[in-house]
Amino acid sequence: MKYEGPSRAVVDLDAYVRNLGVVRSFVGPRRRIIAVIKADAYGHGAVPVARAALRSGVCMLGVATVPEALVLRQAGIDAPILVMVTPHAGEFSLVVEHRLTLMVSDVATAQRLGELARDAGRIASIHCKVDTGMGRQGFSAEGAPAALQAISRITHIDIEGIATHFSSADVPDDPFTAGQIKTFKHVVREVEKLGVPFEFAHAASSAAIIGYPDSLFDAVRPGLISYGVWPVPDSSPDHPPLRRVLSWETTVVQVRNLA
């Protein structure tokens, strides 16, 4: 028996789209937006949020895992999907089969994807992650240019993007974040010098979009901000207000006055 209680969660997709408009006001009309909808769109419902994001004009959807991406594909969503966490080897074939874009942190993964893409008669698009100091995923900053050059020679692999992630962009005027930005800029320049082809670079999540305008590069990855939550304390009257996407409603059954 399904329990029908007096409470419900209400997701306002119009508010979500409006918040993406706030993101655009920060990053400008020319930068691409990768809408982060990992963890079931932060609990808001990945499929309806994905559709709303695509209607608003985002270039790509960002998820954490292959199963999260498959939920979108099974719902008929054909847009580019970036899988941001390296999957286990058994899921590589699903990446190729369902035309997912994988964030890659080592040459061996790119080689295996290339082999699978060749066997399937496809080109696998990837984004190469550079570890600029967070220490979680990515090529070392020192080794990234040579690694990306090697990957660019793998058949059936297309390096679409180069990315990094900040560890403390929610801290204003953070010297560590400034150092990460400087390192990533250097890596991108070195990759360009080597003639490695790629379409765009991206680094900024929600906090960096607000606090570090020099981190915006060619695309941004808004998550928290798109759901109506400022990622950093905000007191500027010039910032357009966000709208909370999720509200919780219930039925009042009793009101009491207590001493």
C-alpha distance (Angstrom), angle and dihedral (degrees) to the residues before:
residue distance angle dihedral
M1 . . .
K2 3.78 . .
Y3 3.79 113.9 .
E4 3.81 113.5 -129.3
G5 3.77 104.8 -166.2
P6 3.79 129.5 -176.5
S7 3.81 93.8 -105.7
R8 3.79 131.6 77.9
A9 3.78 140.1 175.7
V10 3.80 114.2 -126.7
V11 3.81 120.2 -156.5
D12 3.80 115.2 -159.4
L13 3.80 106.6 -155.0
D14 3.80 91.4 -178.4
A15 3.81 87.6 60.1
Y16 3.80 89.5 50.6
V17 3.79 91.8 52.7
R18 3.79 90.4 46.4
N19 3.80 90.4 52.7
L20 3.79 89.8 52.8
G21 3.78 85.0 55.1
V22 3.81 88.3 56.1
V23 3.81 88.0 53.0
R24 3.79 89.1 52.9
S25 3.80 89.8 52.0
F26 3.81 87.9 60.0
V27 3.80 99.6 41.5
G28 3.81 102.4 33.6
P29 3.80 130.6 -122.3
R30 3.80 98.1 -76.4
R31 3.79 101.1 57.6
R32 3.77 118.2 91.3
I33 3.78 120.9 -119.2
I34 3.80 121.9 -142.3
A35 3.80 104.3 -163.0
V36 3.81 109.1 -142.5
I37 3.80 109.5 -141.6
K38 3.79 100.5 159.5
A39 3.83 120.2 146.0
D40 3.81 93.1 33.4
A41 3.81 89.7 -49.5
Y42 3.81 90.6 -52.6
G43 3.80 87.9 -52.2
H44 3.80 95.2 -51.8
G45 3.82 96.6 107.1
A46 3.79 118.8 -82.6
V47 3.79 99.6 -140.2
P48 3.83 100.5 51.0
V49 3.81 91.6 39.3
A50 3.82 90.8 49.7
R51 3.79 91.1 51.8
A52 3.80 91.3 48.9
A53 3.80 90.9 49.1
L54 3.79 92.3 51.2
R55 3.80 91.6 48.4
S56 3.80 87.5 55.0
G57 3.80 91.0 56.1
V58 3.81 106.5 -103.7
C59 3.79 114.2 161.0
M60 3.80 98.7 -139.4
L61 3.79 144.4 3.5
G62 3.81 120.2 -123.6
V63 3.80 122.5 -147.9
A64 3.78 133.4 167.3
T65 3.80 102.6 -131.6
V66 3.78 143.3 24.9
P67 3.85 93.1 -112.8
E68 3.81 89.0 55.2
A69 3.80 89.2 53.0
L70 3.80 92.4 48.2
V71 3.81 90.7 56.7
L72 3.80 87.6 60.8
R73 3.79 94.2 45.1
Q74 3.81 91.4 49.0
A75 3.81 88.3 53.3
G76 3.79 89.1 57.9
I77 3.81 97.6 -102.9
D78 3.79 106.5 149.3
A79 3.81 99.3 176.9
P80 3.83 123.3 117.2
I81 3.81 111.5 -77.3
L82 3.80 122.8 -162.9
V83 3.82 115.0 -151.6
M84 3.79 102.9 -154.3
V85 3.82 101.7 -170.8
T86 3.80 119.7 65.1
P87 3.82 107.6 -111.0
H88 3.76 125.8 -142.8
A89 3.80 115.8 -89.3
G90 3.80 93.1 -101.4
E91 3.81 90.1 66.7
F92 3.82 96.7 52.6
S93 3.81 92.2 90.8
L94 3.82 89.4 54.6
V95 3.80 89.6 53.8
V96 3.80 90.1 57.8
E97 3.80 96.3 38.3
H98 3.80 94.0 52.7
R99 3.82 95.8 37.9
L100 3.78 94.7 -117.6
T101 3.80 122.7 166.1
L102 3.78 111.8 -127.6
M103 3.79 128.0 -152.6
V104 3.80 102.9 -131.2
S105 3.80 127.4 -157.1
D106 3.80 102.9 174.1
V107 3.79 139.3 38.4
A108 3.81 94.1 -122.6
T109 3.81 91.7 62.6
A110 3.80 90.7 51.4
Q111 3.79 90.6 49.1
R112 3.80 92.8 51.9
L113 3.79 92.1 46.9
G114 3.79 89.2 49.8
E115 3.79 91.0 53.7
L116 3.80 92.3 49.4
A117 3.81 92.0 45.7
R118 3.81 91.0 50.1
D119 3.80 91.1 51.4
A120 3.82 89.7 49.8
G121 3.79 93.7 45.4
R122 3.79 92.1 -118.8
I123 3.79 141.7 116.2
A124 3.81 115.3 -120.4
S125 3.80 114.9 -145.5
I126 3.79 116.3 -148.1
H127 3.78 139.6 179.1
C128 3.79 116.2 -142.8
K129 3.79 115.4 -136.9
V130 3.80 118.9 -144.8
D131 3.79 119.4 -158.7
T132 3.79 103.8 -137.9
G133 3.79 94.3 171.5
M134 3.80 111.2 -50.4
G135 3.79 92.4 98.9
R136 3.80 97.0 -146.0
Q137 3.81 110.8 99.4
G138 3.76 135.6 -11.5
F139 3.76 148.3 68.0
S140 3.77 114.7 -64.1
A141 3.79 111.9 -97.0
E142 3.79 89.8 -120.6
G143 3.78 95.1 50.4
A144 3.79 99.9 36.2
P145 3.83 99.8 90.1
A146 3.81 93.9 53.0
A147 3.81 91.9 41.9
L148 3.80 92.4 51.8
Q149 3.78 90.3 47.4
A150 3.81 88.9 54.5
I151 3.80 91.6 47.7
S152 3.80 91.5 50.1
R153 3.81 87.8 63.8
I154 3.82 93.8 55.8
T155 3.77 110.2 104.8
H156 3.81 118.8 -121.9
I157 3.82 91.6 20.9
D158 3.80 122.7 111.1
I159 3.81 119.1 -168.9
E160 3.78 99.3 -144.8
G161 3.80 98.5 167.1
I162 3.79 147.0 13.1
A163 3.80 117.7 -148.2
T164 3.76 146.2 173.6
H165 3.80 135.9 -177.6
F166 3.81 131.1 -135.5
S167 3.77 122.7 -131.6
S168 3.81 100.3 -158.8
A169 3.80 109.7 17.0
D170 3.80 89.2 133.8
V171 3.83 87.6 72.5
P172 3.83 111.1 87.5
D173 3.81 116.4 -123.4
D174 3.79 90.4 0.4
P175 3.83 111.9 178.1
F176 3.80 91.6 -154.6
T177 3.82 91.8 56.6
A178 3.80 89.9 45.8
G179 3.80 87.7 53.3
Q180 3.80 91.5 50.6
I181 3.79 91.0 51.9
K182 3.80 91.2 49.5
T183 3.80 91.4 48.8
F184 3.80 93.1 49.1
K185 3.80 92.1 49.1
H186 3.80 88.9 52.6
V187 3.81 92.4 50.1
V188 3.81 92.0 49.4
R189 3.80 90.9 50.5
E190 3.81 91.9 49.4
V191 3.81 91.6 48.8
E192 3.80 89.7 51.3
K193 3.81 91.0 49.0
L194 3.80 89.6 55.6
G195 3.79 89.5 53.9
V196 3.79 94.7 -118.5
P197 3.82 106.6 161.1
F198 3.81 119.4 -130.9
E199 3.79 134.7 149.2
F200 3.79 105.7 -137.3
A201 3.79 147.0 -8.1
H202 3.79 125.4 -136.5
A203 3.79 136.5 -178.3
A204 3.80 113.3 143.8
S205 3.78 122.0 102.8
S206 3.81 121.1 -179.1
A207 3.80 98.7 -67.8
A208 3.80 94.1 46.8
I209 3.81 91.2 48.3
I210 3.81 87.7 61.0
G211 3.79 102.3 35.3
Y212 3.80 108.4 27.4
P213 3.81 113.3 44.7
D214 3.80 91.4 173.5
S215 3.81 88.3 64.4
L216 3.80 96.0 63.5
F217 3.84 97.6 93.0
D218 3.83 113.0 162.8
A219 3.81 99.7 -36.7
V220 3.80 140.6 14.2
R221 3.81 134.5 -147.3
P222 3.83 109.6 -141.8
G223 3.77 116.7 -171.9
L224 3.79 118.9 146.4
I225 3.80 95.1 27.5
S226 3.80 92.5 56.1
Y227 3.81 89.9 59.0
G228 3.78 91.9 55.5
V229 3.80 103.2 -94.9
W230 3.79 122.2 119.5
P231 3.81 106.1 -129.9
V232 3.80 91.0 -148.9
P233 3.83 132.3 30.3
D234 3.80 105.7 -79.4
S235 3.76 125.6 -161.6
S236 3.80 101.1 152.5
P237 3.81 113.2 123.8
D238 3.81 87.5 -157.6
H239 3.80 94.5 65.5
P240 3.79 114.3 94.2
P241 3.80 110.6 -117.7
L242 3.78 121.5 -104.2
R243 3.77 122.9 -132.8
R244 3.77 121.0 -136.2
V245 3.78 108.5 -117.7
L246 3.81 95.9 -159.5
S247 3.78 125.5 57.3
W248 3.77 130.3 172.2
E249 3.80 119.6 -138.9
T250 3.77 130.6 -174.0
T251 3.78 141.0 166.0
V252 3.79 117.7 -101.6
V253 3.79 108.1 -130.6
Q254 3.79 99.9 173.4
V255 3.78 140.6 13.7
R256 3.83 117.4 -163.0
N257 3.78 135.2 -175.9
L258 3.79 111.9 -140.5
A259 3.76 128.9 -166.5
